[in-house]
Amino acid sequence: DVVSETADETVDETPIETASDSVPAADSESGSSPDPVEAVFAQLKAQQARPGSREPVGNAGVPRAQVQPEPEPVKEQAAATPPEGSGSPAPGADDLATLDRRDTATDAIERQLARRLKRVLADEQNEALDRLRRSKGEPDANEVLLSQGEHQGRYLEAALSDLVEAERAGAGFFGDAPSTSAVVSDVAEQLAAELVRQLRGRLESAFVDGADEQEISDRIRACYREWKTQRIADAAAHPVLVAFNRGITHAAAPGSSHRWLVDDGGAPCPDCDDNSLAGAIPVGEEFPTGDFSPPAHPGCRCIAIPT
Ligand SMILES: [Zn+2]
């Protein structure tokens, strides 16, 4: 009795074509398959052994001087008028254009990553509900839910290609991207671990003592619904910016300097203001917050500009 559970959910089915889509998902039924996390890292190694095999994206068709025709009003306004007491100077027209161009590059990848993770979550939900229906006796979380490693491996695999793409977009943002890439596998790993940490607790709590199959099913659906609507979009934004900014720093000329341009979406951030006020910092040295490049915190959309 296998019934698809996606009908009541809004899952964006926009196709996303990257190399990773050709890699089959870890088979949860197969006990003999290797550790999914290790499998993903093996795949990553193979990818990194072929530097330059991915084309830079994001700025390919966008001339540097072009001002984007559809700026996001909220962000632009926030950047143009720093909040009261903000220590960093208001950005000039060139800086605003740079932030707009950056948003154009990263927003698309953030959406793509969120879509991809939503599909993973939708599949995961269907599988869990299917196993729940087939379980005998009192439902057991360990039988119904994927193992922690399988969970993490799926998110990692889904996230990696988009974060590699974000790194390449960053590497080519201020000039030609070098053929080598900055490492972003740890960013994907952190995202996957964080998703597992937050989701799994909720899912396990659906199996409190005495809950019947219908109650558990409802709770599992509610949990995934919440994640598939808004939370996954929030979770996708930060790692994309981390990877993008690593690409920028990786591509910086040896011995060059950069300055911290504040874009914290209108929320005052004294730390980022300090970084901005520090002026030009040699690439590879820490800004006052101890960061080598933005973002300084989740929600930070600052960018380091070559000086
Ligand atoms: Zn910031």
Residues whose N, C-alpha, C, O or C-beta is under 5 A from the ligand:
A	BS01	ZN	D263 D264 C272 A296 C300 R301 C302
